[in-house]
């Protein structure tokens, strides 16, 4: 797993992410309305459970704080110990005894942790960093650590092939209206713009985010596209650490076919004001 995550990124990636995350303005931090969707799903998943246990795939401080706030013992699992340490440092409940971490491979969860030991597994687009060929193994491992009826709650981006492709004018309007924020505009550019054929690898189902960053950077410098000053600062941060990040997206029907081998689909939670949640909803899956 490690070669698909931290390797290839700047060595100071976790430090930069943590510094911006501390202000809750990090590039990939879930927004408050998104966290609310996670809260709705998690409350339903742990309802009636005594001393619920939750696993987080990744170091996402917002999800870890949410789980602890709701009374769960929370175990964050990531292949990068450095990321776990840096993200723990910006948590509200960093010193809570229910805040636990483990350095481990998501493809070996069933070997390392007690099977059936968790009431819920949460992830914020974590599998969008993983090659799609590894999705079956990842989903199986998540299924193994969940208790009977346990839930996998995750924001996960899928490819809606029939969705129209936008030009610069359309994307500027969506940014100005708040339908796309500065970060998700970068993702939108790679998959739902007229430049998609040269940015998205159909065979690998992968968008190398650096390609979109370079294209948008040229537009910003030549005034073809406009960001607010605050978003220009955030974009500058993104340029430093995200050039080699992979964004893996497969068609929604392909994703659900894989998921349904292990889970029943309970809900597809979106925030209507955010267009990116149309194709990156918070999914709620229940273990079969």
N, C-alpha and C positions, 0 to 999 in steps of 0.2 A: 504493500500500500504506500510506503513512504515515497517511492519513486513517482507516484502519481499525485503527491501533495506538495510537501515542502521542497523537495529537490527541484532545482530549476528556478526557484524564486530567489529574490535577493536575500542575502544572509540576515539582513536586519528586518525582514518582513514582519516577524512577530512583534518586534519593538515598535515599529511604525504603526502597526495595527492597534497595539495596546495604547499607544499615546493618543491616538484619535478616538479610540473606543472609550477612553476615560471620560470624554466629554459627550459620550453617546452620539457622536457624529461620525463614526467610522464608516468606511466605504461599504461594508457588508452588514452593518448592524441592522437587525429587524426594527422597523419603525413602530411607534407605540400602538397604532391601530392593528399592525400585524401581530404584535405581542398579545393584544387582546384576543385575537382569533386563537392563538395558541392556548391562552388561558381558558377560553370557552371549551376547547377540546380536552385539555388536561383535566379540568374540573369534572367533566363527564367521565373521563377514563378512570379517575381515582375515587369517584363517588362511592361511599360506603366501605372503602378499604381502610383498614387499620394499619398505620405505619407504612404508607405506600412508598415504593421504591421506584425511582426513575433513572434511566440512563440517558445521557446526552451524547450524541455522536458529534464530537468536536468540542471546542472550548467556549462556545457562545455564552458570554456572561449573562445576557438578557434571559436566556432560557434557564440557565442555572439558578439565577435569582428568582425567577418565576416559580420553579419547582419547589425551592426552599420556602418561599413565601406561602405556598399552599400546603406546607407541612410535610413535604416529601424528603426522604433521604435521596440525595442527588449525586450520581456518579458520572463525571464527565470523562469521556474516553477519546483520546487522540493519539496519533502516532508520534506527534511532536511534544516532547516534555517541555520544551521552551515555550511553545504556544500556551500550554496549560498553565504554566507559571505566570506568564505575562497577562493572560486573560483573568486569572484568579485575582490578580492584584487590583483590577478595576471593578470587581464585584461589590455589590452592596453587602452581601452576606458572606464575604470571603472568609471570615473567622468562625462561621457557624459550624458546629460539629457535623452537621448533615451535608456539608460541602466536601465531597470526596473527588479525587481524580485518579486516573490510571492511564499509563502509557501503554497502548495496545493497538493492534491491527483490527480494523472493523471486519475483516474477512476471517478473523479467528475468534470472534466473540464466544461462539458456542464451545470452543475448546478451553477458553480461559476462565469464563464466568459461569456461575451456577445456572443451569438450564431452568427456565421458568422462574427466575429470581426477580424479575422486574415487572411492575404493573404497566409501565409505559416506556417507550423509547422515543425521544424527541430529536429532531435534526433540522437545522436551518439551511436547506439547499446543500447539505453535506454530500449527497450522492451525485450532485451535478459536477463534482470534482473528480469523480471516479469513472474510468472507461466503462462504456455501457456493457461490454462483454462480462464485466464483473458484477453487474447488477444481480443476477440470480444467486451468486454466492453471498453477496451482501444481504439480500433480503432473507435468505435462508438463515443466516447467522442472527439477524434481528429476530426472526420468528423463534429461534431456539432459546433466546434469553428471556422472551416474554412469557409471563404466566398465562394459563388458560384464559382466553377472553381479553388478554392484554392488548394494548393499542400502540401502533406506530403512528406518530404524529409528525409530519414533516412538510416544510415548504419544499416543493420540488418542481422545477421548471420542465415543461414538456413543449414539444414542437407542434404547433397548430398549422399544418401545411396549407390550409385554405385561407389563412389570415392574410389580408392584403399587405403588400410591402410599401413602406413609406419612403418618400423623398425628404430632402432637407426641410422644405417648407412645412410639411406635415409634422415632422419631428420637432421643429421649433415651436409650433403651435401646441403640441402635446406637452412639451417642457414648460412653456410659458403658463399653461393652464393647470399644471400640477399633475397631469395624468401620467407623466414620466418624470421622475426626479433625475438628477444628474447622473447617478450611478446606473439606474436601470435603463437610461437612454443608451449607455454604452452597450449593455446587453441587447437591447432592442435593435441597435444598429447592426449587430452581427447576425441576427436571425430574422428580423422583420423589416429590413430596409432593402432598397434597391441594390445595395452593395453586398447582400447576403451571398450571392453565388461565388464571390471571391473571398469572403471571410469565413464561411461555414463549410467544413469538410463533410460532405454527404456520407462518405464511406465510414469515416471515424465517428460521425455524429458529434463533431466537436467544433467549437468556435474558440480559437486562440485569441483571448481578449486583447492582447497586445496589438493585433492588427486593427481592431476598432479604435483603440486608444490613439494610435498613430494617425489614422484617418481623421478622427474628431479633432485632434490637436492641430492638424493642418487647417481645418475649417475655422477653428477658433482664432488662429494666428492671422488668417486672411479675412476675418470678419464674416465668413459665410454662415457661421453659427455663433450664438451668443449665450454665455453663461453669466449669472450674477457673480459679483466679485467673490462672495463667500464660496460659491460652487467652483469657481476657478481655483481657489486654494485647495479644495478637496480633490479636484481633478489632478492638481499637481502632485498631491500625495499618492493618488492612484497610479500615476505614471511611474513613480519610483518603485513600487512593489508589486504591481499586478501584470507586468508585461508578458509573463510566461504562464499566467493562470489559464487553465482549460475550463471551458464551460461546456459540459456535455449535455446535449438534449436529444431525446428520441421522441418519436410521435406519441401522442397521448394514448392511442389504442395499443401501441407496443408496450408502453410503460404499464398500463393497467393489466395487460395480459400476463406480464411477469408478476405483478403484485398479487393478482387473484389466485395464484397457485398457493399462496400462504395466508392471504388476508381477504376479508370482506371489506368492500368500500363503504364506509359509513357516511362520509361527508367530504365536500370540496369547498372549503371556506375561502372567500375572497373579500376584498375591500373595493367596492365599485369605483371609488375615486382614483384608485391606483391601477392603471392599465396593465402593468407588469404582472399583477396578480390574476389577470385573466388567463395567463399561461404559466404562472408561478404561484398557484394557490397553496394554502395550508391544507394538506390532505389528512384525513382521519381514517386509518385502517385498523380493523379489529382482527386479531389472530383467529384463524380457523381451528 
